[in-house]
Amino acid sequence: MKKPQDEAGAEAFDPPQSALDLSIIAALAKIAGEHDLSEVEIEHQGLRVRVARERAAPALASFVAPAAPAAAAAPAPAAQEPAPVAPAERPGVVKSPMVGTVYRRASPEAKPFVEVGSPVKAGDKLLLVEAMKVFNEIVAPKSGKVVEIFVEDGAPVEYGQPLLAIE
């Protein structure tokens, strides 16, 4: 049997006998939403339909502490010390590249990879971050000395969270 052609002479699209019913897609999307799934796929009589949806990350709540009541004015010291810099703003801070659990040692019996004061070279292993049963090595981006460690062994970490500082 010859395929039908359009006016330009090209073969026209001939949908299969069991043409795709849009209600199938709507039903799969409903199932994905009801069960909080990122994707649903079915195959029936040679027809495969996959519905995927992008789930938005939960909004992070931020809280601001109320200002402390003003105390009686104390005489200002002659030389004021600079305000402490937040860990994330310090130079040389190594941040977590993913959400997971941080480990400072290879096993519970092993000694930590680094301690405060440890000299490190670029590429040295600093920590492990376990995500989805995979242990990801966090390596030193530069040579220097570990001056502060912001996380405890076995603690959960978020993406971008400061792990340690190298100077």
MDAnalysis code that builds the backbone (N, CA, C; Angstrom):
import MDAnalysis as mda
import numpy as np

u = mda.Universe.empty(501, n_residues=167, atom_resindex=np.repeat(np.arange(167), 3), trajectory=True)
u.add_TopologyAttr("name", ["N", "CA", "C"] * 167)
u.add_TopologyAttr("resid", np.arange(1, 168))
u.add_TopologyAttr("resname", ["MET", "LYS", "LYS", "PRO", "GLN", "ASP", "GLU", "ALA", "GLY", "ALA", "GLU", "ALA", "PHE", "ASP", "PRO", "PRO", "GLN", "SER", "ALA", "LEU", "ASP", "LEU", "SER", "ILE", "ILE", "ALA", "ALA", "LEU", "ALA", "LYS", "ILE", "ALA", "GLY", "GLU", "HIS", "ASP", "LEU", "SER", "GLU", "VAL", "GLU", "ILE", "GLU", "HIS", "GLN", "GLY", "LEU", "ARG", "VAL", "ARG", "VAL", "ALA", "ARG", "GLU", "ARG", "ALA", "ALA", "PRO", "ALA", "LEU", "ALA", "SER", "PHE", "VAL", "ALA", "PRO", "ALA", "ALA", "PRO", "ALA", "ALA", "ALA", "ALA", "ALA", "PRO", "ALA", "PRO", "ALA", "ALA", "GLN", "GLU", "PRO", "ALA", "PRO", "VAL", "ALA", "PRO", "ALA", "GLU", "ARG", "PRO", "GLY", "VAL", "VAL", "LYS", "SER", "PRO", "MET", "VAL", "GLY", "THR", "VAL", "TYR", "ARG", "ARG", "ALA", "SER", "PRO", "GLU", "ALA", "LYS", "PRO", "PHE", "VAL", "GLU", "VAL", "GLY", "SER", "PRO", "VAL", "LYS", "ALA", "GLY", "ASP", "LYS", "LEU", "LEU", "LEU", "VAL", "GLU", "ALA", "MET", "LYS", "VAL", "PHE", "ASN", "GLU", "ILE", "VAL", "ALA", "PRO", "LYS", "SER", "GLY", "LYS", "VAL", "VAL", "GLU", "ILE", "PHE", "VAL", "GLU", "ASP", "GLY", "ALA", "PRO", "VAL", "GLU", "TYR", "GLY", "GLN", "PRO", "LEU", "LEU", "ALA", "ILE", "GLU"])
u.atoms.positions = np.array([
    [0.840, -1.178, 0.000],
    [0.000, 0.000, 0.000],
    [0.884, 1.239, 0.000],
    [0.562, 2.198, -0.829],
    [1.352, 3.415, -0.963],
    [0.911, 4.408, 0.097],
    [1.887, 5.119, 0.702],
    [1.583, 6.125, 1.725],
    [0.984, 7.342, 1.056],
    [0.002, 7.996, 1.701],
    [-0.564, 9.225, 1.131],
    [0.484, 10.328, 1.125],
    [0.370, 11.267, 0.170],
    [1.313, 12.377, 0.070],
    [0.569, 13.693, 0.182],
    [1.288, 14.720, 0.691],
    [0.676, 16.049, 0.761],
    [0.910, 16.763, -0.557],
    [0.526, 18.047, -0.626],
    [0.624, 18.807, -1.869],
    [2.062, 18.927, -2.354],
    [3.049, 18.960, -1.464],
    [4.448, 19.123, -1.849],
    [5.061, 17.807, -2.312],
    [4.338, 16.735, -2.199],
    [4.839, 15.453, -2.644],
    [5.507, 14.648, -1.548],
    [5.626, 15.196, -0.334],
    [6.230, 14.471, 0.784],
    [5.189, 13.545, 1.381],
    [5.679, 12.483, 2.017],
    [4.739, 11.559, 2.636],
    [4.040, 12.244, 3.795],
    [2.742, 12.131, 3.853],
    [1.957, 12.736, 4.940],
    [2.047, 11.845, 6.155],
    [1.949, 12.446, 7.337],
    [1.962, 11.692, 8.583],
    [0.683, 10.893, 8.681],
    [0.828, 9.613, 8.893],
    [-0.328, 8.736, 9.018],
    [-0.329, 8.178, 10.430],
    [-1.165, 8.722, 11.352],
    [-1.142, 8.241, 12.730],
    [-1.569, 6.788, 12.800],
    [-1.013, 6.042, 13.769],
    [-1.399, 4.636, 13.908],
    [-2.876, 4.519, 14.250],
    [-3.384, 3.320, 14.107],
    [-4.805, 3.092, 14.348],
    [-5.196, 3.498, 15.767],
    [-4.329, 3.210, 16.733],
    [-4.640, 3.577, 18.108],
    [-3.983, 4.932, 18.398],
    [-4.483, 5.996, 17.763],
    [-3.912, 7.337, 17.911],
    [-3.892, 7.720, 19.387],
    [-2.902, 8.523, 19.764],
    [-2.698, 8.927, 21.141],
    [-3.903, 9.702, 21.651],
    [-4.449, 9.242, 22.722],
    [-5.590, 9.889, 23.357],
    [-5.041, 10.817, 24.434],
    [-5.313, 12.102, 24.335],
    [-4.780, 13.065, 25.297],
    [-5.274, 12.811, 26.716],
    [-6.346, 12.075, 26.867],
    [-6.818, 11.760, 28.215],
    [-5.828, 10.861, 28.948],
    [-5.028, 10.079, 28.184],
    [-3.994, 9.233, 28.799],
    [-2.952, 10.129, 29.462],
    [-2.530, 11.160, 28.746],
    [-1.524, 12.077, 29.293],
    [-2.082, 12.797, 30.513],
    [-3.322, 13.233, 30.438],
    [-3.938, 13.929, 31.568],
    [-4.027, 13.006, 32.787],
    [-4.361, 11.747, 32.561],
    [-4.461, 10.792, 33.669],
    [-3.089, 10.547, 34.297],
    [-2.055, 10.427, 33.460],
    [-0.703, 10.222, 33.996],
    [-0.238, 11.442, 34.779],
    [-0.540, 12.630, 34.279],
    [-0.158, 13.859, 34.991],
    [-0.872, 13.929, 36.342],
    [-2.128, 13.507, 36.379],
    [-2.880, 13.510, 37.633],
    [-2.261, 12.523, 38.630],
    [-1.904, 11.350, 38.159],
    [-1.271, 10.342, 39.019],
    [0.049, 10.876, 39.569],
    [0.858, 11.489, 38.703],
    [2.144, 12.043, 39.141],
    [1.939, 13.102, 40.218],
    [0.934, 13.953, 40.037],
    [0.669, 15.004, 41.024],
    [0.140, 14.457, 42.338],
    [-0.770, 13.501, 42.275],
    [-1.365, 12.941, 43.490],
    [-0.345, 12.205, 44.342],
    [0.612, 11.556, 43.697],
    [1.592, 10.759, 44.419],
    [2.958, 11.443, 44.524],
    [3.023, 12.718, 44.147],
    [4.246, 13.520, 44.222],
    [5.410, 12.823, 43.519],
    [5.157, 12.348, 42.290],
    [6.175, 11.683, 41.489],
    [6.780, 12.669, 40.499],
    [8.040, 12.475, 40.160],
    [8.658, 13.365, 39.185],
    [8.381, 12.889, 37.752],
    [8.129, 11.594, 37.575],
    [7.771, 11.107, 36.254],
    [6.988, 9.804, 36.339],
    [6.176, 9.563, 35.314],
    [5.383, 8.341, 35.188],
    [5.518, 7.890, 33.744],
    [5.694, 6.572, 33.526],
    [5.839, 6.050, 32.173],
    [5.029, 4.763, 32.059],
    [4.309, 4.639, 30.939],
    [3.592, 3.389, 30.674],
    [3.870, 2.980, 29.234],
    [3.721, 1.664, 28.980],
    [3.833, 1.148, 27.630],
    [2.683, 0.174, 27.440],
    [1.947, 0.366, 26.346],
    [0.792, -0.489, 26.086],
    [0.658, -0.650, 24.575],
    [0.682, -1.868, 24.110],
    [0.524, -2.205, 22.693],
    [1.484, -1.409, 21.812],
    [2.742, -1.361, 22.231],
    [3.760, -0.702, 21.420],
    [3.787, 0.814, 21.546],
    [2.890, 1.387, 22.324],
    [2.847, 2.839, 22.523],
    [3.406, 3.142, 23.901],
    [4.468, 3.944, 23.947],
    [5.088, 4.313, 25.223],
    [4.814, 5.791, 25.477],
    [4.308, 6.087, 26.677],
    [4.021, 7.463, 27.078],
    [4.730, 7.730, 28.400],
    [5.497, 8.809, 28.436],
    [6.205, 9.211, 29.650],
    [5.837, 10.645, 29.951],
    [5.388, 10.893, 31.187],
    [5.056, 12.236, 31.638],
    [6.026, 12.581, 32.750],
    [6.771, 13.667, 32.569],
    [7.726, 14.116, 33.585],
    [7.362, 15.531, 33.977],
    [7.542, 15.814, 35.250],
    [7.254, 17.170, 35.707],
    [8.417, 17.657, 36.555],
    [8.619, 18.950, 36.519],
    [9.688, 19.553, 37.290],
    [9.091, 19.998, 38.614],
    [9.675, 19.465, 39.668],
    [9.164, 19.823, 40.992],
    [9.961, 20.998, 41.509],
    [9.256, 21.992, 42.008],
    [9.921, 23.180, 42.541],
    [10.508, 22.867, 43.904],
    [11.670, 23.440, 44.177],
    [12.297, 23.259, 45.486],
    [11.459, 23.989, 46.527],
    [11.365, 23.448, 47.748],
    [10.576, 24.116, 48.766],
    [11.204, 25.463, 49.104],
    [10.345, 26.426, 49.335],
    [10.817, 27.767, 49.676],
    [11.481, 27.734, 51.049],
    [12.598, 28.407, 51.155],
    [13.303, 28.468, 52.426],
    [12.758, 29.638, 53.234],
    [12.436, 29.365, 54.479],
    [11.934, 30.425, 55.347],
    [13.117, 31.097, 56.013],
    [13.048, 32.398, 56.111],
    [14.104, 33.105, 56.820],
    [13.467, 33.906, 57.941],
    [14.151, 33.948, 59.050],
    [13.642, 34.640, 60.219],
    [14.630, 35.713, 60.618],
    [14.092, 36.835, 61.046],
    [14.927, 37.932, 61.511],
    [14.658, 38.103, 62.992],
    [15.722, 38.084, 63.788],
    [15.572, 38.258, 65.228],
    [15.198, 39.706, 65.513],
    [14.296, 39.921, 66.470],
    [13.940, 41.300, 66.802],
    [15.147, 42.014, 67.393],
    [15.199, 43.304, 67.159],
    [16.312, 44.102, 67.658],
    [16.266, 44.160, 69.176],
    [17.439, 44.098, 69.782],
    [17.522, 44.172, 71.242],
    [17.211, 45.604, 71.673],
    [16.572, 45.762, 72.843],
    [16.285, 47.124, 73.293],
    [17.596, 47.874, 73.523],
    [17.564, 49.155, 73.227],
    [18.767, 49.971, 73.362],
    [19.140, 50.109, 74.833],
    [20.395, 49.817, 75.136],
    [20.885, 49.946, 76.508],
    [21.451, 51.349, 76.666],
    [21.773, 51.658, 77.880],
    [22.356, 52.970, 78.133],
    [23.642, 53.068, 77.334],
    [23.865, 54.231, 76.758],
    [25.026, 54.427, 75.905],
    [26.300, 54.273, 76.719],
    [27.156, 53.347, 76.272],
    [28.433, 53.135, 76.929],
    [29.483, 53.894, 76.139],
    [30.515, 54.330, 76.817],
    [31.545, 55.045, 76.066],
    [32.173, 54.107, 75.037],
    [32.315, 54.605, 73.811],
    [32.873, 53.801, 72.728],
    [34.370, 53.679, 72.903],
    [34.918, 52.451, 72.676],
    [36.367, 52.301, 72.765],
    [37.047, 53.082, 71.644],
    [38.285, 53.436, 71.871],
    [39.006, 54.255, 70.902],
    [39.147, 53.532, 69.562],
    [39.488, 52.267, 69.584],
    [39.636, 51.494, 68.341],
    [38.638, 50.351, 68.375],
    [37.658, 50.394, 67.467],
    [36.654, 49.348, 67.431],
    [37.157, 48.189, 66.579],
    [36.875, 46.952, 67.022],
    [37.243, 45.774, 66.260],
    [36.235, 45.600, 65.137],
    [36.678, 45.101, 63.980],
    [35.735, 44.881, 62.886],
    [34.746, 43.774, 63.258],
    [33.547, 43.880, 62.700],
    [32.514, 42.880, 62.967],
    [32.970, 41.541, 62.396],
    [32.658, 40.420, 63.082],
    [33.074, 39.118, 62.559],
    [32.408, 38.860, 61.205],
    [33.160, 38.229, 60.320],
    [32.671, 37.924, 58.978],
    [31.969, 36.573, 59.020],
    [30.804, 36.490, 58.393],
    [30.062, 35.231, 58.325],
    [30.926, 34.181, 57.625],
    [30.843, 32.901, 58.041],
    [31.685, 31.859, 57.440],
    [31.604, 31.817, 55.917],
    [30.419, 32.000, 55.362],
    [30.256, 31.895, 53.913],
    [30.956, 33.036, 53.181],
    [31.207, 34.154, 53.858],
    [31.804, 35.323, 53.222],
    [33.323, 35.342, 53.334],
    [33.885, 34.473, 54.135],
    [35.332, 34.474, 54.335],
    [36.049, 33.977, 53.091],
    [37.242, 34.516, 52.826],
    [38.011, 33.981, 51.699],
    [38.545, 32.593, 52.052],
    [38.636, 31.730, 51.065],
    [39.173, 30.394, 51.288],
    [38.181, 29.394, 51.843],
    [36.894, 29.751, 51.877],
    [35.881, 28.827, 52.396],
    [35.550, 27.787, 51.334],
    [35.523, 26.529, 51.729],
    [35.121, 25.425, 50.857],
    [33.666, 25.126, 51.186],
    [32.815, 25.205, 50.159],
    [31.375, 25.006, 50.362],
    [30.943, 23.645, 49.823],
    [29.850, 23.145, 50.359],
    [29.326, 21.855, 49.921],
    [28.745, 21.986, 48.513],
    [29.137, 21.094, 47.596],
    [28.607, 21.157, 46.242],
    [27.252, 20.462, 46.090],
    [26.744, 19.904, 47.202],
    [25.492, 19.153, 47.120],
    [24.862, 19.003, 48.506],
    [23.641, 18.546, 48.515],
    [22.947, 18.205, 49.754],
    [23.349, 16.783, 50.106],
    [23.633, 16.525, 51.375],
    [24.009, 15.180, 51.779],
    [24.440, 15.135, 53.224],
    [25.246, 14.147, 53.548],
    [25.804, 13.969, 54.889],
    [27.306, 14.065, 54.780],
    [27.906, 14.885, 55.633],
    [29.354, 15.100, 55.570],
    [30.064, 14.149, 56.525],
    [31.184, 13.614, 56.051],
    [32.015, 12.743, 56.878],
    [33.439, 13.290, 56.853],
    [34.029, 13.414, 58.028],
    [35.376, 13.952, 58.148],
    [36.437, 12.850, 58.094],
    [36.003, 11.596, 58.043],
    [36.946, 10.469, 58.025],
    [36.394, 9.377, 57.112],
    [37.289, 8.504, 56.649],
    [36.897, 7.442, 55.717],
    [36.042, 6.362, 56.384],
    [36.284, 6.106, 57.680],
    [35.492, 5.131, 58.428],
    [35.471, 5.576, 59.882],
    [34.562, 5.036, 60.684],
    [34.490, 5.476, 62.086],
    [35.783, 5.266, 62.862],
    [36.586, 4.275, 62.478],
    [37.832, 4.004, 63.194],
    [38.993, 4.861, 62.689],
    [38.888, 5.399, 61.501],
    [39.990, 6.141, 60.879],
    [40.123, 7.536, 61.482],
    [41.308, 8.107, 61.316],
    [41.515, 9.481, 61.775],
    [40.938, 10.432, 60.724],
    [40.557, 11.638, 61.123],
    [39.981, 12.596, 60.164],
    [40.963, 12.926, 59.040],
    [40.418, 13.267, 57.873],
    [41.258, 13.642, 56.738],
    [42.094, 14.872, 57.087],
    [41.458, 15.882, 57.708],
    [42.157, 17.111, 58.105],
    [41.644, 17.581, 59.461],
    [42.465, 18.324, 60.148],
    [42.110, 18.962, 61.415],
    [42.439, 20.442, 61.272],
    [41.991, 21.259, 62.212],
    [42.364, 22.665, 62.211],
    [43.883, 22.725, 62.365],
    [44.526, 23.482, 61.487],
    [45.982, 23.595, 61.501],
    [46.673, 22.675, 60.511],
    [45.943, 21.748, 59.902],
    [46.542, 20.821, 58.942],
    [46.951, 21.552, 57.666],
    [48.183, 21.327, 57.193],
    [48.553, 21.891, 55.891],
    [47.936, 21.034, 54.785],
    [47.454, 21.667, 53.718],
    [46.861, 20.942, 52.590],
    [47.429, 21.487, 51.288],
    [47.458, 20.621, 50.276],
    [47.850, 21.014, 48.933],
    [46.606, 20.947, 48.056],
    [46.597, 21.699, 46.989],
    [45.470, 21.664, 46.056],
    [45.247, 20.223, 45.613],
    [44.012, 19.749, 45.714],
    [43.668, 18.384, 45.326],
    [43.652, 17.386, 46.462],
    [44.131, 17.778, 47.658],
    [44.079, 16.872, 48.816],
    [42.637, 16.650, 49.241],
    [42.327, 15.421, 49.688],
    [40.985, 15.091, 50.157],
    [40.762, 15.755, 51.515],
    [39.649, 16.496, 51.630],
    [39.316, 17.191, 52.867],
    [38.190, 16.493, 53.630],
    [37.142, 16.110, 52.904],
    [35.925, 15.541, 53.496],
    [35.270, 14.626, 52.470],
    [34.242, 13.921, 52.921],
    [33.362, 13.163, 52.033],
    [31.946, 13.684, 52.238],
    [31.193, 13.813, 51.152],
    [29.768, 14.129, 51.261],
    [29.026, 12.982, 50.606],
    [28.214, 12.293, 51.406],
    [27.441, 11.156, 50.909],
    [26.084, 11.667, 50.465],
    [25.734, 11.368, 49.221],
    [24.434, 11.730, 48.665],
    [23.949, 10.551, 47.838],
    [22.780, 10.050, 48.146],
    [22.175, 8.937, 47.421],
    [23.104, 7.725, 47.372],
    [23.689, 7.378, 48.516],
    [24.552, 6.200, 48.679],
    [25.869, 6.308, 47.906],
    [26.232, 7.517, 47.462],
    [27.494, 7.736, 46.760],
    [28.343, 8.686, 47.597],
    [29.589, 8.299, 47.852],
    [30.502, 9.134, 48.620],
    [31.306, 9.998, 47.654],
    [31.132, 11.313, 47.766],
    [31.797, 12.269, 46.894],
    [32.937, 12.928, 47.658],
    [34.136, 12.887, 47.083],
    [35.292, 13.497, 47.725],
    [35.247, 15.007, 47.560],
    [35.486, 15.715, 48.638],
    [35.628, 17.159, 48.598],
    [37.119, 17.422, 48.731],
    [37.704, 18.043, 47.712],
    [39.153, 18.249, 47.677],
    [39.483, 19.727, 47.842],
    [40.707, 19.978, 48.273],
    [41.172, 21.345, 48.490],
    [41.304, 22.067, 47.151],
    [40.692, 23.250, 47.026],
    [40.809, 24.002, 45.779],
    [42.148, 24.721, 45.662],
    [42.852, 24.872, 46.795],
    [44.138, 25.565, 46.784],
    [44.993, 25.039, 47.932],
    [46.257, 25.360, 47.890],
    [47.161, 24.971, 48.979],
    [47.025, 25.977, 50.114],
    [47.295, 25.517, 51.318],
    [47.217, 26.398, 52.473],
    [47.124, 25.600, 53.753],
    [46.495, 26.227, 54.763],
    [46.331, 25.598, 56.069],
    [44.865, 25.674, 56.453],
    [44.319, 24.584, 56.984],
    [42.932, 24.563, 57.446],
    [42.861, 25.412, 58.715],
    [42.075, 26.489, 58.667],
    [42.006, 27.388, 59.816],
    [40.723, 27.211, 60.616],
    [39.683, 26.646, 59.989],
    [38.434, 26.443, 60.715],
    [37.619, 25.370, 60.015],
    [36.940, 24.532, 60.806],
    [36.044, 23.502, 60.283],
    [34.669, 23.820, 60.835],
    [33.694, 23.989, 59.942],
    [32.360, 24.433, 60.335],
    [31.359, 23.298, 60.536],
    [31.718, 22.059, 60.211],
    [30.765, 20.947, 60.277],
    [31.277, 19.832, 61.180],
    [30.352, 19.079, 61.738],
    [30.675, 17.916, 62.558],
    [30.576, 16.659, 61.701],
    [31.309, 15.635, 62.073],
    [31.275, 14.357, 61.377],
    [29.873, 13.764, 61.435],
    [29.319, 13.385, 60.275],
    [27.992, 12.766, 60.217],
    [26.839, 13.758, 60.181],
    [27.134, 15.053, 60.064],
    [26.087, 16.070, 60.059],
    [25.500, 16.242, 58.656],
    [24.205, 16.562, 58.569],
    [23.624, 16.856, 57.257],
    [24.104, 18.233, 56.787],
    [24.308, 18.366, 55.468],
    [24.727, 19.644, 54.899],
    [23.830, 19.993, 53.716],
    [23.716, 21.275, 53.452],
    [22.933, 21.794, 52.339],
    [23.875, 22.246, 51.231],
    [23.335, 22.420, 50.038],
    [24.110, 22.941, 48.918],
    [24.618, 24.339, 49.272],
    [25.907, 24.580, 49.078],
    [26.488, 25.889, 49.319],
    [26.846, 26.173, 50.773],
    [26.602, 25.226, 51.658],
    [26.905, 25.425, 53.073],
    [28.421, 25.383, 53.287],
    [28.967, 26.339, 54.050],
    [30.407, 26.333, 54.316],
    [30.811, 25.076, 55.095],
    [31.876, 24.419, 54.646],
    [32.365, 23.207, 55.295],
    [33.615, 23.501, 56.138],
    [34.576, 24.199, 55.505],
    [35.800, 24.562, 56.213],
    [36.462, 25.727, 55.500],
    [37.475, 26.306, 56.155],
    [38.192, 27.438, 55.573],
    [39.671, 27.106, 55.469],
    [40.250, 27.495, 54.341],
    [41.686, 27.293, 54.097],
    [42.312, 28.664, 53.864],
    [43.417, 28.937, 54.559],
    [44.145, 30.191, 54.334],
    [45.560, 29.889, 53.939],
])
